[in-house]
Amino acid sequence: MSVSSELEAQILRYYHVERWRIGTIARQLNVHHGTVQRVLRRAGVPAPERSARASRIDPYLPFIRQTLERYPTLTASRIYAMVRERGYRGSPDHFRHLIALHRPRPAAEAYLRLTTLPAEIGQVDWGHFGHLQIGRARRPLMAFVMVLAWSRQIFLQFFLDARMENFLRGHVAAFSAWNGLPRILLYDNLKSAVLERQGDAIRFHPTLLEFAGHYRFEPRPVAPARGNEKGRVERAIRYARESFFAARTFVNLADLNVQAAGWCNGQAADRLCPAARELRVREAFLQEQQQLLPLPPTAFITDDVVAVKIGKTPYARFDLNDYSVPHLHVQRMVTVRANLERVRILDGAARIADHPRSYDRGAQIEDPAHIQQLVAYKRRAREHRGANRLTQAVPASNELLMRAAARGSALGAITVGLLRLLDRYGATELQAAIEETLKSGAPHPHSVRVVLERRREARHQPPPVDIAFADYVRAKDTAVQPQRLDRYDALTEADYDNDF
């Protein structure tokens, strides 16, 4: 634990003036005795001499020290197993405590204060700021932070993940806000920047290398465990967390980013510049901005590009949501290109859909035209299947439909009416009735129905009865409530009495 100056003064006074023992000081001040010993040790008080009591580990200390000199990171459990094989019978917990006392400690490393030239170096990193609940989706809130090493100018923008596309969007936004960029950008071992690292051998992400070539800057990774090389962006993240984000309210991500831009150009730019204490950060940045690399004529394209297979339903799945496409593209591969606001769906080079982007989960974003086209197509398909069945069973119906189409009649209604007559009278009767109707010059289902009725009456046949098979199947399973038979006896007795 960290010790305040007041607590340290109390410990020293009780030890030197009041002559309290270490255990007494620890109990009265409610601290660990190790904390008291550490304070006294820093003040130059020699450690109390312990009685030279023999310990079980003493015979094995030379072996343990030699082993730790050769393998300083060897675990205590492994050393315990090695010593136990050599006859040690102590408990593993106490042994682990003793090993901690004898393990060699690395010497504290001193770092040089790094100085940079204006417009020479920028530092980049991600900061995690919790999560946002958007509908049914819980998305991480990530802060992209870039700092100019000389002027300490900060760029801050929030995204809903730390993928490569948002990583590059943060760069482009920072370059646009500064109207330039530094010659070197320092990166930690971010997955967005470094794919693999073996010692000094670095394999950068190919997209980042393409991006760096477009803007003509040098991507440079910092050495592992060297916090001083990228400390400025880490301090900027801590500064943003404490000075900007703490207790801040915002409506949505766009509102948060507007507030972040105002903070970068306001409060964050009003602090003193460490490289030139006589200047504010905004004043130092104006000097540094003149030496930044110019922007290329065109910005780097940072769209998400994903190949998507359309299934049986006309929707493309992208980033947890479904976006509608025309029904003609089902069971095909399409390309989804998305920025932060829009989602465009391409079939080859042709754009087939354009939707606002959703950050919800499981949402269906639809273009009403796509759904209307599918409904119309299904209706025409049903009409086509019905007309095909009709003309196959009753060839004369084809001529009747052609004449009805020439008059501008509704073919769907005519087809449905003729199919009902086909189910009721059969194909032979309907063929004969349509042929007679065509000869009479009045090709209409009502005329066909009249002919069918006349032919039936001429044969002295009863009218056909429609059997609703579906209703019959449902009706046969209907529960019937049994009635008392004496009620029927009472009815017959009443009829018998009325007859007399």
C-alpha atoms as one frame of an Amber mdcrd trajectory, in Angstrom:
protein
   0.000   0.000   0.000   1.111   3.602  -0.543   2.057   5.477   2.634   1.066
   9.117   3.096   3.517  11.611   4.492   1.377  12.003   7.644   1.379   8.250
   8.320   5.110   8.020   7.689   5.752  10.858  10.186   3.608   9.108  12.809
   5.474   5.820  12.389   8.871   7.488  12.727   7.789   9.500  15.801   6.347
   6.474  17.616   9.475   4.425  16.855  12.142   7.007  17.724  10.421   9.131
  20.401   7.940   6.828  22.079  10.124   3.722  21.626   7.190   1.604  20.436
   7.858  -1.798  18.946   7.030  -2.457  15.307   4.088  -4.698  16.216   2.671
  -2.060  18.584   2.859   0.634  15.894   1.144  -1.647  13.372  -1.718  -2.484
  15.752  -2.321   1.078  16.930  -2.232   2.597  13.417  -4.149  -0.320  11.879
  -1.496  -1.060   9.239   0.482  -4.151   8.343   3.754  -4.671  10.136   5.463
  -4.947   6.773   4.362  -1.378   5.994   5.984  -0.187   9.241   9.180  -2.055
   8.436   9.261  -0.553   4.922   8.922   2.998   6.295  11.688   2.413   8.831
  13.908   0.804   6.219  13.514   3.810   3.907  14.404   6.073   6.853  17.674
   4.182   7.377  16.669   2.205  10.447  18.478  -1.147  10.363  16.334  -4.225
  10.382  16.062  -5.862  13.807  18.373  -8.786  14.256  16.610 -12.090  14.423
  17.668 -14.979  16.551  19.809 -17.424  14.706  17.200 -20.160  14.892  17.820
 -23.052  12.596  15.370 -23.570   9.731  14.596 -26.640   7.642  15.477 -24.724
   4.496  19.000 -23.760   5.603  20.765 -26.850   4.192  19.127 -26.247   0.804
  19.800 -22.499   0.481  23.042 -22.869  -1.553  21.227 -25.067  -4.082  18.245
 -22.681  -4.203  20.455 -19.602  -4.750  22.420 -21.311  -7.514  19.202 -22.391
  -9.220  17.685 -18.907  -9.020  20.859 -17.323 -10.401  20.616 -19.524 -13.485
  16.803 -19.445 -13.771  15.539 -16.274 -12.051  11.911 -16.739 -13.252  11.572
 -20.378 -12.177   8.344 -20.791 -10.196   8.372 -21.554  -6.477   6.268 -24.683
  -7.022   8.897 -26.124  -9.374  11.759 -25.275  -6.988   9.766 -26.840  -4.142
   9.442 -30.096  -6.114  13.190 -30.103  -6.828  14.078 -29.459  -3.173  11.562
 -32.042  -1.943  13.252 -34.664  -4.116  16.434 -33.791  -2.224  14.896 -34.415
   1.182  13.096 -31.176   2.190   9.949 -31.826   4.267   8.576 -28.311   4.880
   5.132 -27.126   3.771   4.767 -25.606   0.285   3.118 -22.380   1.544   5.964
 -21.501   3.909   8.489 -22.500   1.254   6.904 -20.076  -1.230   7.306 -17.270
   1.306  10.988 -18.133   1.856  11.689 -18.288  -1.883  10.276 -14.762  -2.264
  12.906 -13.555   0.224  15.800 -15.144  -1.677  14.663 -14.550  -5.278  16.964
 -12.012  -7.013  15.250  -8.731  -7.820  15.964  -6.846 -11.053  17.531  -3.482
 -10.588  15.237  -0.516 -11.107  15.630   0.852 -14.626  16.077   4.554 -15.284
  14.583   6.112 -18.399  15.802   9.029 -20.435  13.359  11.855 -21.048  12.599
  11.736 -24.765  12.566  14.985 -26.703  11.062  15.385 -30.152  11.020  17.952
 -32.891   7.812  19.693 -34.002   5.728  17.662 -36.494   8.090  14.717 -36.106
   6.208  12.138 -34.003   2.613  11.326 -33.096   1.443   8.588 -30.739  -1.686
   6.452 -31.241  -3.638   4.136 -28.950  -7.096   2.823 -28.049  -8.804   3.412
 -24.696 -11.722   1.356 -23.381 -14.524   3.449 -21.850 -17.107   0.837 -20.896
 -20.114  -0.179 -23.010 -23.171   1.367 -24.666 -26.577  -0.332 -24.816 -28.123
   0.280 -28.241 -31.458  -1.492 -28.501 -30.698  -5.165 -27.915 -26.977  -4.790
 -28.602 -24.322  -4.102 -25.966 -21.368  -2.568 -27.766 -17.944  -1.576 -26.402
 -17.209   2.143 -26.280 -13.675   2.619 -27.589 -11.788   5.921 -27.705  -9.301
   6.509 -30.515  -6.605   8.888 -29.248  -3.785  10.499 -31.232  -1.333  12.981
 -29.685   1.309  15.174 -31.314   4.421  14.519 -29.233   5.779  18.079 -29.325
   2.727  20.311 -28.839   0.636  17.677 -26.973  -2.371  18.447 -29.165  -4.966
  15.711 -28.565  -7.441  14.205 -31.014 -10.224  12.142 -29.420 -13.022  10.256
 -31.173 -15.241   7.429 -29.923 -16.230   4.293 -31.832 -18.292   1.202 -31.070
 -15.427  -1.248 -31.605 -11.680  -1.295 -32.253 -11.662  -3.003 -35.655  -9.280
  -1.976 -38.424 -11.890   0.115 -40.279 -12.540   2.294 -37.231  -8.798   2.438
 -36.516  -8.213   3.958 -39.955 -11.266   6.217 -39.654  -9.748   7.653 -36.491
  -6.519   8.419 -38.368  -8.341  10.094 -41.249 -10.445  12.194 -38.873  -7.353
  13.283 -36.929  -5.460  14.228 -40.092  -8.464  16.198 -41.344  -8.893  17.996
 -38.007  -5.198  19.002 -38.005  -5.007  19.559 -41.776  -1.806  17.516 -41.807
   0.017  14.672 -40.100   3.375  13.945 -38.407   6.178  12.087 -40.141   6.206
   9.154 -37.690   3.379   7.478 -35.796   4.197   5.272 -32.811   2.049   2.213
 -32.063   1.909  -0.206 -29.202   1.475  -3.908 -29.974  -2.101  -3.292 -31.166
  -3.765  -6.025 -33.197  -4.858  -3.300 -35.596  -1.194  -2.412 -36.257   1.072
  -5.388 -35.515   0.142  -8.895 -36.641   3.232 -10.650 -35.316   6.358  -9.774
 -33.395   9.430 -11.920 -32.805  12.070  -9.891 -30.981  12.921  -6.958 -33.228
  11.198  -8.525 -36.245   7.848  -6.812 -36.881   5.066  -7.834 -39.254   2.685
  -4.904 -39.705  -0.904  -5.272 -40.818  -0.908  -4.989 -44.641  -3.879  -2.598
 -44.600  -2.009  -0.276 -42.227   1.050  -0.372 -44.512  -1.160   0.531 -47.487
  -2.685   3.343 -45.439   0.766   4.623 -44.403   1.902   4.586 -48.027  -1.131
   6.631 -49.038  -0.413   9.330 -46.431   3.413   8.944 -46.608   4.134   8.527
 -42.885   6.286   5.918 -41.156   4.536   3.471 -38.783   6.871   2.573 -35.947
   6.180   0.171 -33.046   7.428   0.940 -29.560   9.699  -1.507 -27.788   7.987
  -3.957 -25.397   7.766  -2.795 -21.777   8.957   0.720 -22.656   6.254   2.955
 -21.254   8.316   6.103 -21.721   8.237   5.736 -25.516   4.427   6.003 -25.684
   3.703   7.646 -22.373   2.247  10.813 -23.887  -0.729   9.088 -25.473  -1.262
   6.976 -22.335  -1.322  10.118 -20.215  -3.699  11.682 -22.745  -6.082   8.731
 -22.355  -5.959   9.075 -18.572  -6.479  12.832 -18.909  -9.494  12.281 -21.190
 -10.929   9.696 -18.811 -10.636  11.966 -15.755 -11.157  15.421 -17.241 -13.605
  14.763 -20.087 -15.487  11.475 -19.707 -16.039  11.347 -15.944 -19.699  12.112
 -15.039 -20.439  13.227 -18.619 -23.907  12.763 -20.097 -24.605  12.391 -23.815
 -27.535  11.444 -26.024 -25.781   9.146 -28.479 -22.379   8.480 -30.011 -22.593
  11.452 -32.373 -23.334  13.787 -29.463 -20.410  12.343 -27.495 -18.017  12.943
 -30.395 -19.204  16.536 -30.787 -18.474  17.118 -27.119 -15.090  15.396 -27.460
 -14.097  17.687 -30.335 -15.078  20.728 -28.277 -13.010  19.462 -25.340  -9.930
  18.878 -27.519 -10.111  22.394 -28.935 -11.110  23.954 -25.616 -10.039  22.736
 -22.211  -7.368  20.317 -23.476  -5.838  23.013 -25.691  -5.731  25.568 -22.864
  -3.242  23.643 -20.713   0.463  24.514 -20.691   2.702  22.831 -23.259   5.410
  20.752 -21.462   7.862  21.217 -24.352   7.530  25.018 -24.212   6.199  26.131
 -20.817   5.681  29.694 -22.005   3.079  28.475 -24.534  -0.353  26.968 -24.305
  -1.014  23.758 -26.234  -3.113  25.619 -28.811  -0.279  28.111 -29.409   2.321
  25.345 -29.705   0.042  23.448 -32.089  -0.288  26.480 -34.389   3.498  26.514
 -34.677   3.701  22.753 -35.201   0.838  22.687 -37.707   2.888  24.674 -40.215
   5.446  21.837 -40.381   3.052  18.888 -40.639   3.033  16.751 -43.773   0.353
  17.895 -46.259  -2.683  15.725 -46.909  -2.912  13.778 -50.207  -5.469  14.923
 -52.807  -7.885  12.095 -51.945  -8.728  10.491 -48.616  -8.145   6.796 -48.002
 -11.301   4.670 -48.356 -12.138   3.252 -44.937 -15.417   1.458 -45.716 -16.196
  -1.985 -44.326 -16.158  -4.395 -47.279 -17.725  -7.820 -46.681 -18.848 -10.564
 -49.058 -22.285 -11.859 -48.029 -24.377 -14.797 -49.275 -28.081 -13.989 -49.663
 -30.223 -16.895 -48.481 -33.794 -17.810 -49.362 -35.118 -14.567 -47.910 -34.047
 -11.278 -49.549 -31.832  -9.987 -46.719 -28.079  -9.458 -46.328 -26.701 -10.052
 -42.816 -24.141  -7.431 -41.748 -22.950  -6.487 -38.257 -25.734  -8.337 -36.372
 -28.586  -6.909 -38.530 -30.432  -7.798 -41.759 -30.730  -5.388 -44.691 -33.251
  -5.975 -47.488 -32.290  -6.468 -51.145 -34.418  -6.979 -54.287 -35.826 -10.507
 -54.443 -34.018 -11.230 -57.719 -30.724 -11.529 -55.812 -31.588 -14.402 -53.467
 -29.111 -17.306 -53.314 -26.327 -15.098 -54.680 -23.114 -13.549 -53.372 -23.162
  -9.770 -52.944 -20.746  -7.197 -51.531 -21.602  -5.012 -48.544 -19.813  -1.658
 -48.289 -20.556   0.310 -45.128 -19.390   3.491 -43.478 -20.524   4.861 -40.125
 -23.852   6.142 -41.530 -24.868   4.071 -44.571 -24.845   0.450 -45.745 -24.627
  -0.094 -49.490 -25.103  -3.520 -51.087 -23.509  -4.187 -54.480 -23.937  -6.949
 -57.025 -20.721  -6.600 -58.950 -20.445  -2.885 -59.692 -24.212  -2.276 -59.541
 -25.679  -0.900 -56.316 -28.846  -2.814 -55.497 -29.643  -1.423 -52.017 -28.795
   1.555 -49.802 -29.848   1.676 -46.140 -29.098   3.715 -43.012 -26.753   1.763
 -40.760 -28.141   0.236 -37.577 -26.094  -0.634 -34.478 -28.894  -2.680 -32.917
 -28.935  -6.475 -32.828 -31.360  -8.606 -34.844 -33.047  -5.629 -36.553 -34.522
  -5.810 -40.080 -33.810  -2.680 -42.077 -36.099  -2.757 -45.106 -36.724  -0.709
 -48.210 -40.542  -0.752 -48.752 -39.984  -1.014 -52.510 -38.127  -4.318 -52.062
 -41.007  -5.824 -50.076 -43.665  -4.531 -52.495 -41.773  -6.007 -55.445 -41.595
  -9.379 -53.699 -45.331  -9.320 -52.866 -46.220  -8.440 -56.465 -43.911 -11.151
 -57.768 -45.477 -13.749 -55.503 -48.972 -12.711 -56.595 -48.016 -12.967 -60.271
 -46.388 -16.306 -59.576 -49.579 -17.636 -58.000 -51.593 -16.387 -60.986 -49.130
 -18.004 -63.380 -49.272 -21.357 -61.573 -53.077 -21.269 -61.588 -53.268 -20.393
 -65.291 -50.776 -23.156 -66.110 -52.841 -25.776 -64.247 -56.014 -24.545 -65.963
 -54.645 -24.640 -69.504 -53.094 -28.081 -68.934 -56.429 -29.571 -67.789 -58.717
 -27.518 -70.083 -56.955 -26.459 -73.325 -59.915 -24.313 -74.421 -59.367 -22.040
 -71.420 -56.251 -20.632 -73.083 -58.335 -19.039 -75.835 -60.803 -17.676 -73.266
 -58.000 -16.074 -71.250 -56.479 -14.516 -74.383 -59.805 -12.911 -75.327 -60.292
 -11.668 -71.746 -56.800 -10.124 -71.784 -57.597  -8.350 -75.055 -60.629  -6.764
 -73.368 -58.501  -5.678 -70.376 -60.264  -7.960 -67.899 -58.665  -9.063 -64.629
 -57.037 -12.363 -65.543 -56.391 -13.288 -61.924 -60.075 -13.228 -60.985 -61.062
 -15.090 -64.170 -58.444 -17.768 -63.514 -59.613 -18.260 -59.933 -63.247 -18.544
 -61.068 -62.459 -21.123 -63.756 -60.366 -23.169 -61.293 -63.354 -23.359 -58.950
 -65.533 -24.577 -61.832 -62.843 -27.120 -62.723 -62.872 -28.521 -59.197 -66.694
 -28.604 -59.126 -67.586 -30.017 -62.592 -64.418 -31.681 -63.827 -62.168 -31.063
 -66.827 -64.433 -32.682 -69.486 -67.525 -30.648 -68.627 -65.546 -27.438 -68.321
 -63.876 -28.012 -71.717 -67.250 -28.463 -73.396 -68.763 -25.444 -71.622 -65.852
 -23.150 -72.598 -66.015 -24.279 -76.237 -69.759 -23.472 -76.316 -69.124 -20.121
 -74.628 -66.425 -19.210 -77.172 -68.807 -19.948 -80.021 -71.455 -17.702 -78.452
 -69.022 -14.780 -78.355 -69.339 -14.111 -74.576 -66.134 -15.549 -73.047 -66.640
 -14.935 -69.325 -66.736 -17.240 -66.285 -70.367 -16.312 -65.641 -71.293 -17.467
 -69.162 -69.342 -20.684 -68.616 -71.189 -21.260 -65.320 -74.569 -20.781 -67.037
 -73.657 -23.349 -69.710 -72.491 -25.834 -67.088 -75.752 -25.453 -65.130 -77.869
 -25.916 -68.270 -75.961 -29.065 -69.237 -76.366 -30.457 -65.716 -80.109 -29.792
 -65.673 -80.479 -31.370 -69.107 -79.011 -34.578 -67.690 -81.311 -34.322 -64.619
 -78.322 -34.375 -62.267 -78.310 -32.799 -58.800 -76.218 -29.681 -58.334 -72.601
 -30.373 -57.322 -71.789 -29.934 -53.664 -68.557 -28.251 -52.592 -66.708 -30.228
 -49.924 -64.373 -28.133 -47.827 -61.885 -30.835 -46.947 -59.884 -28.630 -44.655
 -62.973 -27.660 -42.642 -64.082 -31.294 -42.555 -60.747 -32.420 -41.186 -60.916
 -29.764 -38.495 -64.578 -30.532 -37.714 -64.047 -34.277 -37.203 -61.839 -33.512
 -34.217 -64.411 -31.238 -32.578 -65.428 -32.365 -29.111 -69.144 -33.274 -28.936
 -70.902 -32.796 -25.622 -73.167 -35.775 -24.864 -76.796 -35.017 -23.966 -79.138
 -36.746 -21.527 -81.426 -39.247 -23.266 -84.406 -38.534 -20.991 -84.721 -35.151
 -22.660 -85.443 -36.854 -25.980 -88.032 -39.112 -24.258 -89.742 -36.002 -22.943
 -89.946 -34.571 -26.451 -91.543 -37.696 -27.888 -94.050 -37.828 -25.052 -95.027
 -34.205 -25.715 -95.587 -34.958 -29.431 -97.693 -37.983 -28.515 -99.912 -35.920
 -26.253-100.454 -33.277 -28.927-101.621 -35.923 -31.420-104.532 -36.733 -29.116
